[in-house]
Every structure is written in C-alpha cells, then in structure tokens.
C-alpha cells in the first residue's frame, strides 16, 4: 500500500487555520497586485559561498498538474540549513491568522525539477525541498507543522517554476521517502545589507501616512542592452517608509525577501531567473518612497 493519506481542501483548512488568508493572498497574486504567497522562506546567514550538501530523504508528496501529469515533491533534510526559531502550535496558528503571516520564516532550499519515471514507467517531474534536520523531526510528529511545510512547498514550486499542481488534494506516500535519483544540491547564502539610500529629501506633498498595512504595488521587469548582460529590476512602492535603514532585504540566487516593521511590509517570492546575488544592488528613493533592486542575470539555471 503506497498512499498514506489524501488531503481535501477542508481538511487542510482545519489543520492550517490561516488557509483562508493564504487563499486571499493567492487571489491578489492572480490580480498582479503583488506576489506574497511563499511564506516563511528566508534563511539568514553571513556565509556568501556556495557549498554542496547531500540531504537525507524525508517523505514524498504526490500531486497532479492541471494537464494530468504527475508531480512529486521530495521533502528532504540536512544539518547544513539553519533551524527556524522554536514556536508552539498555538503561536503558529496566531501567526498564520495575523496581518503578517510571513513573520515566521523557515530556511529551506528548493532544487531544480528533475525528470523521472513513476512506478508505472511513465514520465513525471520531481522537486526537492530541503529543510533543517531538527525541524524535520518536529514536522514528522506534528500534523500542523507538517501540513504547513507541505503548503509552503507547493507554493514554492508554483512561484519558482510555474508549476500548476491541482491543489484540490495531495497524497503523502507511505512506503516511498523519495521519488527519482537525487541530483547534486548546493546551498548558497549571502551577507547583507544591500540597501543604499539616495540623497534626496521628500517634499511635503510627497509624504503619505502609513495607515493600515495594505498590499503594495511591485513592478518586476527584465532589461537587455547591446553588449550588456540582462538584468532583472524590481521596484517596490513603500508609502510610509522614510529611510532605507528601516528595510531588511535579502537577495538569493532565485529569491527576494523584503520586510519592514514600521510600517509593516513583507514580500517573499522566487524569481523566474537565476541572478548574480553578489552583484545585486538596491537604492531607496526617500522622496518617492521607492526601493529599486537591480539584479544581473546569470546565463545558467538555478
């Protein structure tokens, strides 16, 4: 017997009370207001070098893409990734239902998709999601945290690779911890900060009260020039933010994480290109309250 349990949307909603909030965020992404679905993914480390890691298989999730093809998510674990801060079930539920569900961040690595064959010999696609060893032991024995990580993993393959899994249900395989042959994995961290502040002074008419936390507009564009490499430029409009010093920014090889506390903004998403994180630069325009992040693109895939 291979399949352990099939989860319906109602069951997932019961396990994760913040599911309704996640659905609302997903609708905003569909309307191109902003992309803020991939929750709790920011690993913080001072090491800027890439290092190989050989994760251990944990458990495997089976889904189907909208075209009917099979997708597998292999949840793996390694001591090379940091452990997220310890919180209780009650605290996780409160965070998921709060105004800032991304305040709880789980360091993880999302590997490239690899083509495999299912047990019937049919082609399928597998994705590897890697988390910390100790945190994996926690989700093994805790249904709420386990369902939370599964939700994050599904959001991740949607955001980063454009997969379209049927979210109506998924299956956790009982007798298979990993589907396919594990490719090489590398973990890459960076040190900050990135933000440079432009020397401009805001005019009285440009100032805006922070008010309640709201979705904010973001523009993501790709630029090409003769004799120049391609760049990806992200522009964040942040009304109420007075200084770049109030922002925290982390640019990974395939992910951007931005946050502030006063006023509260949070933005965490995978980019569809591999960027040169060491060459990324950011400038905050104090007059117009706009943060511009310029990221040179690498020719290779992440």
C-alpha positions in Angstrom: 0.0 0.0 0.0 1.8 3.2 -1.2 -0.6 6.0 -0.4 -0.8 7.2 3.2 -3.5 9.9 3.3 -5.2 12.1 0.8 -6.0 15.6 2.0 -9.0 17.6 0.8 -9.2 21.4 1.0 -11.5 21.2 4.0 -9.0 19.0 5.9 -6.1 21.3 5.1 -8.2 24.3 6.2 -8.8 22.6 9.5 -5.1 21.9 10.0 -4.0 25.3 8.9 -6.5 28.0 10.1 -4.7 30.6 8.0 -5.7 28.9 4.8 -8.4 31.4 4.1 -5.8 34.1 4.4 -3.5 32.3 2.0 -6.3 31.9 -0.5 -6.9 35.7 -0.3 -3.2 36.3 -0.9 -3.2 33.9 -3.8 -6.1 35.9 -5.4 -4.1 39.1 -5.1 -1.2 37.5 -6.9 -3.6 36.4 -9.7 -4.6 40.1 -10.0 -0.9 41.1 -10.2 -1.1 43.3 -7.2 1.8 41.6 -5.5 3.4 38.2 -5.1 3.5 37.2 -1.4 2.4 33.6 -1.2 5.6 31.8 -0.5 5.6 32.2 3.3 8.4 31.9 5.8 11.3 31.1 3.4 14.2 33.5 4.4 17.3 31.8 5.6 19.7 34.3 7.3 23.4 33.6 7.2 26.7 35.5 6.8 28.3 32.9 4.5 28.3 34.0 0.9 29.8 30.9 -0.7 28.1 28.0 -2.3 28.6 24.7 -0.6 27.4 21.2 -1.7 25.1 19.3 0.6 23.8 15.7 0.5 20.3 15.8 2.1 18.6 12.8 3.6 15.2 11.8 2.1 12.3 12.5 4.4 8.9 12.0 2.8 7.3 12.4 -0.7 4.1 14.2 -1.7 2.3 13.2 -4.9 0.2 15.7 -6.9 -1.1 16.1 -10.4 -0.5 19.0 -12.7 -3.5 20.7 -14.4 -2.6 18.7 -17.5 -3.0 15.4 -15.6 0.8 14.7 -15.4 2.2 13.5 -12.0 4.3 15.8 -9.8 6.3 14.7 -6.8 7.7 16.9 -4.0 10.5 15.2 -2.1 10.8 16.8 1.4 14.4 16.2 2.5 16.6 17.4 5.4 20.1 18.4 6.2 22.1 19.9 9.1 23.6 22.4 6.7 20.5 24.7 6.8 19.7 26.7 10.0 16.8 25.7 12.2 13.9 28.2 12.4 13.0 29.7 15.7 11.1 27.5 18.0 7.4 28.2 18.3 4.3 26.3 19.6 1.3 25.2 17.6 -0.7 28.0 19.2 1.9 30.6 18.1 1.9 29.2 14.5 -1.9 29.4 14.3 -1.7 33.0 15.6 0.9 33.9 13.1 -1.0 32.4 10.2 -4.1 34.4 11.2 -2.2 37.6 11.7 -1.7 40.6 9.5 1.8 39.4 8.7 1.9 35.6 8.2 5.4 35.8 6.8 6.8 36.8 10.2 7.6 33.2 10.8 10.3 32.1 8.3 11.6 28.6 7.7 15.0 28.4 6.0 14.7 26.0 3.0 16.3 25.2 -0.3 14.2 24.5 -3.4 16.1 22.4 -6.0 15.7 22.2 -9.8 13.0 20.0 -11.1 14.3 16.6 -12.4 12.6 14.3 -14.9 11.8 10.9 -13.5 9.7 7.8 -14.2 6.9 6.8 -11.8 6.4 3.2 -10.7 4.4 2.5 -13.9 7.3 3.7 -16.1 5.5 6.9 -17.1 7.5 10.2 -17.2 6.9 12.6 -14.3 8.6 15.6 -12.7 10.1 15.7 -9.2 11.1 18.6 -7.0 13.3 18.6 -3.9 12.6 20.8 -0.9 15.2 20.7 1.8 14.8 21.9 5.4 16.8 21.6 8.7 17.3 18.2 10.3 15.8 19.1 13.7 12.9 20.9 12.1 12.1 17.9 10.0 12.0 15.7 13.2 9.4 18.2 14.5 7.1 18.0 11.5 7.4 14.2 11.5 5.4 14.2 14.8 3.3 17.3 14.4 0.5 17.3 11.8 0.0 21.1 11.9 3.7 21.9 11.1 3.8 19.1 8.6 0.8 20.5 6.7 2.3 24.0 6.9 5.5 22.9 5.3 3.6 21.0 2.6 1.6 24.2 1.8 4.9 26.2 1.6 6.5 23.6 -0.7 3.5 23.6 -3.1 3.6 27.4 -3.1 7.3 27.3 -3.9 7.1 25.1 -7.0 4.3 27.3 -8.3 6.1 30.5 -7.7 9.6 29.5 -8.8 9.0 27.0 -11.7 5.5 27.9 -12.8 4.1 24.5 -11.9 0.3 24.3 -11.7 -0.5 21.5 -9.3 -4.1 20.6 -8.6 -4.4 21.9 -5.1 -7.7 20.1 -4.5 -5.9 17.2 -2.9 -2.4 15.7 -2.5 -1.1 12.4 -1.3 1.7 11.6 1.1 3.3 8.4 0.1 3.7 5.8 2.8 6.4 3.5 1.6 8.5 5.8 -0.6 10.5 8.6 1.1 12.0 9.8 -2.2 11.0 9.5 -5.9 13.7 9.5 -8.5 17.5 9.9 -8.4 18.7 12.7 -6.1 20.7 15.4 -8.1 23.6 17.4 -6.6 22.4 20.1 -4.3 24.2 23.3 -3.3 23.2 25.8 -0.6 24.1 29.4 -1.2 23.8 32.2 1.4 24.6 35.8 1.3 25.6 38.6 3.7 23.9 42.0 3.8 22.9 44.7 3.9 22.2 45.7 0.3 20.3 48.9 0.5 21.9 52.3 -0.4 19.9 55.4 0.3 19.5 58.1 -2.4 20.4 61.6 -1.2 17.0 63.2 -1.8 14.6 65.0 0.5 10.9 64.3 0.5 8.6 67.2 -0.2 5.6 67.8 2.0 3.2 66.8 -0.8 5.1 63.5 -1.3 4.6 62.4 2.3 2.0 59.7 2.9 0.6 58.5 6.2 1.4 54.8 6.8 -2.2 53.9 7.9 -3.1 50.2 8.0 -0.9 47.6 6.4 -2.0 47.1 2.8 -0.9 45.3 -0.4 1.7 47.4 -2.2 2.5 47.7 -5.9 5.5 45.9 -7.2 7.0 46.0 -10.7 9.3 43.3 -12.0 10.9 43.8 -15.4 13.7 42.3 -17.4 16.2 44.6 -19.2 18.5 43.9 -22.1 21.1 46.1 -23.8 23.6 45.8 -26.6 26.9 44.5 -25.3 25.4 44.3 -21.8 24.1 41.4 -19.7 20.5 41.1 -18.9 19.2 42.4 -15.6 16.1 41.9 -13.6 14.8 45.0 -11.9 12.3 45.0 -9.0 10.6 48.3 -7.9 8.8 48.4 -4.6 6.5 51.3 -3.7 6.6 51.7 0.1 4.4 54.5 1.3 5.3 55.5 4.9 8.9 54.2 4.8 11.2 57.1 5.4 14.6 55.5 5.2 16.3 52.5 3.7 17.6 51.8 7.1 14.1 50.7 8.1 14.2 47.9 5.5 15.6 44.4 5.5 16.5 42.9 2.1 17.9 39.6 1.2 18.6 38.6 -2.5 19.3 35.0 -3.1 20.2 33.3 -6.3 16.5 32.8 -7.0 14.6 34.6 -4.3 13.9 38.1 -3.0 12.9 38.8 0.6 12.0 42.3 1.7 10.5 43.5 5.0 10.0 46.4 7.3 8.4 46.9 10.7 7.2 50.5 10.7 5.0 50.4 8.7 4.8 46.7 8.2 5.6 45.4 4.8 6.7 41.9 3.8 7.5 40.4 0.4 8.9 37.0 -0.2 9.0 35.3 -3.6 11.0 33.2 -6.1 12.2 34.9 -9.3 11.9 33.1 -12.6 15.6 33.6 -13.4 19.0 32.8 -11.8 20.5 36.1 -10.5 24.0 37.1 -9.6 23.3 37.8 -5.9 26.7 39.2 -5.2 26.3 41.9 -7.9 22.8 42.9 -6.8 22.4 46.5 -5.8 19.5 48.3 -4.2 18.7 52.0 -3.8 15.9 53.6 -1.8 14.4 56.9 -3.0 13.4 58.8 0.1 11.4 61.3 -1.9 9.1 58.9 -3.7 9.4 56.0 -1.1 10.5 53.6 -3.8 13.1 50.8 -3.5 14.8 49.7 -6.7 16.6 46.4 -6.7 18.8 45.7 -9.8 19.9 42.0 -10.2 22.2 40.9 -13.0 21.1 37.6 -14.5 23.3 34.6 -14.8 23.3 32.5 -18.0 22.9 29.2 -16.1 19.7 27.9 -14.5 19.4 27.9 -10.7 
